[in-house]
């Protein structure tokens, strides 16, 4: 997060809620959710919707088309329920020891921001360091069957 500059909050939301989603998928049915009387399906949907909205609100760049998060299409009371449930699930995930959050997840977020800079989606971030421009595409190696065609 120190190197993400103004995208620190967005990187935190992205990395943490990705880990929460992974935790939900890998521990289906989730005993912590069962103990809290939260249905697994509702938990997964709430986390997905809230994650997209939190990333959007924090300014997480999109490498593809930037559409508004689907959570915004819901009525305000439903949005509030989804956000509260996602917050409760996030707290359960933290109480479980923040599983599925590791150095590789942080590295991926760093690489993602670098890719966004390379594509010109976001301006360079001083704390991220130098980001090389997109390298020229290398020509593909010839396929073995193409090489056989040339010799016959």
Buried (B, 14 or more C-beta within 10 A) or exposed (E): BEBBBEBBBBBBBBBBBBBBBBBBEEBEEBEBBEEBEBBBEBBBBBBBBBBBBBBBEBEBBEEEEEEEBEBEEBEEEEBEBBBEBBBBBBEBBEEBEBBBBEEEBBEBBBEBBBBBBBEEBBEEBEEBEEBEEEEEEEEEEEEEEEEEEEEE
